[in-house]
């Protein structure tokens, strides 16, 4: 009889894929115009409010996938940077 090399312990530690995390994307750091920004994609399912895009001054409607970006090298500290975050259309962020 063939030996089963499959680890029983590995089965016990199995975690299902977090589909929401895969579809929304991952937080990342980008450098633009010499400044460091944190960029977080927001999926259409998680877009629960309407925002004004600073790139085009048009509305990002509820249910529209977009990005949230904030500086992470501001002189007033991390909390002030997060409070100053802005919601962008994906295309507007790419052109900024």
MOVENHU-V466343 format. One line per field, one symbol per residue. ss: DSSP state (H for helix, E for strand, C for the rest). phi: phi as a letter, one per 30 degrees, with the letter a starting at -180 (. if undefined). psi: psi as a letter, one per 20 degrees, with the letter a starting at -180 (. if undefined). A space follows every 50 residues. Layout:
ss=???
phi=???
psi=???
//
This chain:
ss=CCCCCCCHHHHHCCCCCCHHHHHHCCCEEEEECCEEEEEEEECCCCCCCC EECCCCCCEECCCCCEEEEEECCCCCCHHHHHHCCEEECHHHHHHC
phi=.dddddddddddcdcdddddddddjcdbcbcbhiccbcbbdcdddcdcbc bcdddbicdcdeicdabcbbdbbddcjddddddcdbcbdedddddd
psi=pqpojpphghhhjppqqnhghhhhrqprpqppkjqpqppoqprhhinirp rppigijrqoqpjpqaqpqqqkkqiirgghgghjqqpqqghgghi.
//
